[in-house]
Amino acid sequence: MTTHDGDSRRDAMRAKGPWPANHPPVKFGRVGVLLMNLGTPDATDYRSMRRYLKEFLSDRRVIEEPRWKWWPILNLIILQTRPQKKGKDYDTIWNRERDEGPLKTITRAQAGKLAARLADGAFGEKGRHVVVDWAMRYGNPSVAERLAAMQAQGCEKILAVPLYPQYAGATSATACDKLFEGLMKMRWQPAVRIAPPYHDEPAYIDALASSLREELGKLDFTPEKILCSFHGVPQSYLDKGDPYHCNCAKTHRLLREKMGFSADEFVMTFQSRFGPEEWLKPYTDETVKALAAGGVKRLAVITPGFSADCLETIEEIGGENREYFEHGGGEKFAAIPCLNDSPQGMAVIEDVVRRELQGWI
């Protein structure tokens, strides 16, 4: 389907000269929105996990070690043992109905709901001609694949939205790298915009607060402490100038102020560290263990650095850290869901997209 603008442009091109009889119709005039998230393996078996982990851990923005040092560690040690272990972890959270990881299920739902919201919202008739798609930085569907598909649907302008509230070189930047890599291979490139991080946007903080109040209201206990856990990165990345820690700290402060919590009640931590290098502190797992050992009986954890629930939130927080807490003497533990495709979560994505599409729609 093309817009009227697209039809007129195609007609103008045909008027300039003969149109090859065997040339497929060319679509024009549409605007696209591409939601990009981290990724998920295609399956939980050894080969699928190995393929996914190799792509992820070979990314120079994720692992900044020299190649001569990292290659043997990755290929001769990590990829020999880690795929089986991670496959078992993924198997505990796998969406068996769709045969896919939850991140894929949720990101697809976010794209579908965003398309509906744009079609019914302030853009009016023009909103119905916005193409909304989604892709994964690692795994499938790939960014290059969906970029080409959007162009084939007539998207001459594409807004790319990395679904990372806080900017980091290892997340937002590498997603954009993949987008630009796809553009480099295209003869006819669409115009592209990149949505900025939204760690301090009022719509995002309001959504987090609304969701947190709602989820706390469902509990049969009142937490003594709430951890605000973000995915960690090596301390050296901060030292080199990555703004991620600052973004996380601002989200934590704004949410704490919005909720009216004291600094002692609402604690920022960092999870998912990997390898022997020092990462951003305090560590979530060590904090959970210390709180249990210190006599805290009721604990909740929110993960505002993730736009959708995934292995790190469902299994690592809801499973692994729950066990740490309960085995250490804790009695009540709650893993607060991410915003996902909830009304609050969709309000954030829509707010970002509407703002960044100004001038195009």
N, C-alpha and C positions, 0 to 999 in steps of 0.2 A: 504494500500500500504506500502511495506517495501523497504528499501534501500538494495543494494547488501550486505552491511555489516550485515544487519539484517537477510537476508536469510542465510548467511554463519554461523552466530551464532546459528540460529535455527537448521540448519542441524547438527552443531557440537553437540548441546544438544541431538538431536535425536540419534546421533551415540553413545552416551555414555550409552544409555539404551532404553528400550521400551517407545514409546510415546503413552500415553493413546488414544484410538480410539475416545473417546468422548470429548477430551480436545480441546477447541477452539484454533485456530491459535494464536500464540503469536508474536506480532510485536516488532521489535527492531530497534535500530540504528538511530533514528531520533532526531532532536533537536527542542525544542519548545520555543516559546516566548509568555508569558502570560502578557497582558496589564491589569493593575488593577486600577480601579477608585473607587470613594467613594460609589455611589449607588443611587438608585431611587426607589420610591414605585412602586408596581405592578399596582396600579390604584389610583384614587383620592378620592374614597369613604372612609368613616370613618374607617372601619375595616382595609382596606389596609394601610391607613396612620398610624393608631395606631400601627399596626404590624411593620411597617418600623421605626417609631419613637422610639418604645420600644427597638428594636434591636440597633439602633444608640445611644440612650441616656442611654442605660444600659452598654455601653462599658466603662470600667474603665479607658481607656486612653483618652476618650473624656470628661468624667465627673469624676474628681478625688476626689469628696466629699466622706466621709465615707458612707458605704452602709446603716447603720442604719439611717443616716440623709437623704440620697438621695432617698431611696426606697419609703417612703410615699409621698415625694414631686412629684416624677415621676408618681407613680401609682394612687395617690388620687387627684392630681391637674393637672399636665401637660397633662397626657394621657386622661383626661376627657374633656379637652377643645381644646388643640392644634391641634389634628388631623383634626378637622373640619375646623379650620382656615387655616392650611397649605394645606389641600385638595383644598380649594378654590384658594389659590395661585398657586398650581400646575396646576389647571384646566385652568388657563389663559395662560400657556405656553405648555400645553400638545400636543404631536404629535398625532393628531387624526387619521391620516392615518395609523400609525403603532400601535396606542393605547399604547403609552409608553412615558416616560419622554425624553426630548431632550438629556440628558446625555447618556442615553442608545443608542439612535440613533447615536450620534456622536462617541461614543466609538466603536461601531460596525463598523462604517465606517473607523475609524482609523485602526482597526485591518485588515480589508479587503485591504485597500490601502497599509499598511505596507507589507502584504504578497506579493502583486503584485510588490512592489519596491524591496523586497529581491530576488524575482524570476528573476527580470530583471537586477539586479545590479552586483556588483563586485564579489559576491559569485559564480556567474556562475551557473552551473548545481546543485551544492550543495544547492544554495539558494532555489531551487524548492522543496527541501525536508525539509525545515523548516516549522513547524506547528505553525501558529500564531492564538492565541485565546484571549479572553477577559473575564473579570469577574468583579463583583462588591463586595466591602467589605461588604456592607449592601444591602440586597435584592437579586435580581436575575439578571443574573446567578451567582451563588455563586462560590467562589474561590475553594472550595473543589470539587464541581461538575465538573468544567472545568479542574482542576488538574487531576482528575481521567480520564476524557475524553481524555486528551492529552497523558496520559500514555497508554491508550488503543490504541491510534494511533501509538504507538511505540516510544514515546519520552522518551529516557533514560536520557536526560539532558534538563533542563528547565530554561530559563532566565525569572525571574519575574521582571516586570517593573512597579513600582508604578508611576502613572501619576501625581505626585506632584513635580513641579520644586523645591520647597523649602521643606526641611525636617522638619517634626514636629512629635512628639510622637503621636499626635491625628490623623495623616493622614498616613504618610509613615510607621511608626512603627506598627500601628494597622493592616494595610494591610498585612504586613509581619507576624504578629501574626497569622492572619487567614490562611495564606499560611502554616505556620509551624504546625498549628492545623490540617490542612488537611493531611500533611505529617505524623503526629503522628498516623493517623488511617490507613496508607497504609502499607501492609506487604512488598511490593517491592517498595522502594522509589527511585525516579529518583534523579540524582545529580541536585542541584539547585544553581543558582547564583541570587543575588539581584542587580539590577541596582541602582547606587547611585543617589542622587538628582542632578539636573543639573542647579541650580539657577544661576551659573556664567559661564556656558559653552558658548564659543563664538558662536556656532551654535544657541543656544537659544536666546542670546541677539541680534544677527543679525536678527533672525526671528521676534522677537518682534519689532525691529526697522523698518524692512521692512513692516510688517503688519500695524504698526502705521502710517507710512508715507502714505501708500496706503489708509487707512481709513480716515485720515485727508484730503487727497486730494479729497475725495468724498463729503466732507461737503460743505455747502453753506455759511460757516462762519469760521473764525479763532478763536479758543479758546483763551481766556485771561489766563486761567489756565487749566492745565491737572492734574487730580488726579490719582495717581498710587495706586489703592485700593487693598489690600490683605485681605484675610479672617483673622479675629482676633482670638486670643486665650487669655485665662486669663493671666494677668500679672504674677500671681504666677507661671505659667509654665516656663516663662522666668527666674524667680528668682530661680527656681529649676534646671536650666541648659539646658533647651530646646533651641536648636540653631535656632529656626524658625525665630525670629525677626532679627537675624544677617543675615540669608539667604535672607530675604525680603529686608533688607537695602542694601545688596550688589547688588541684582537684580535692585533695584531702582536706585542706583548710577551708575551702568554700563549702564543702559538704558538711563538715563539722559545724561551721557557723550556721548554716541553714537549718541543721537539725537541733542546734542548741546544746551540743555535747561539749564536755570539757576535754582538754587534751589528754587527760588520764583515761577517760571513758572510750575515746575513739582514737585508736593507735594505727599509724601507718607502718606497714611491713612490706617485704618483697619476697616473692616465692620463686620456685622453679629453677634454682641455681643448678649449674651443670659444670662439672670439672673442678679442678683444685684452685682455680683463681678466685680471688676475693670478689664478691659481688656486692651490689647495693645492700646496705643494712638498715634496720634489723631484719633478719631472716624470719619469714613467717613460721616455718616449722619449729625453729628454736624458741620463738616467742610463745607459740602454742604450748610447747612442753614446759616452758618456764612458768607460764600462767597456771597450768594445772598443778605443777609442783608447789606453787605459791599459795594454793588454796582456792583459786577461782573455780567455781562449780558450773557457771552458766556463761557460755561464749557464743558469739555470732561472728561470722566473717562475710564481708561484702567484697566483691572483686570488680571495682569500677573501671579497671583498665581493659576489660574485655567487653566488647559489644554483644557477644553471644556466648552462651555456655559451650564448653569444649572440654577436652581431657584435663586441662589445668584447673578448671573450676569444679567439674563434676567429680572426677576421680581424685585429683590431688588434694583439693580442699574438702570436698564432701566425703571422701573416703579415707585417704591417707592421714590428713590432719585431724579428722574426726577421731581416728584410732589413737593418734598420739595423745589427744586430749582425754579421751575416755580411759585409756590405759594408765594415764598419769593421775587419775583421780577425779577428773571432770565428770559431770553428770548430764548436762544438757548442752547440746551443740547444734548450731544452725548454719548451714551454708546458704546465704541469700542468693537467689537466682540473678543472673545478669538481666539487663533490660530486654535483650532478645527482640522478638517481634511483638512485644506487649504494646498496649496503647502508649505507654510512656516512652518506650524505646523507639517506636515509629514516629512519635512527635519530634524526637531529637533528629532523626535522619531526615525527616521532611523539612525541618527548619533549616538544616545545613544545605540541603539541595535547593530549596526555594531561594535562599539567599545567593547561592553561587550561580544559579541560572539567570539571575537578573541581567537584562540586556540581550539574552538569547531567546527568552520567551516573552 
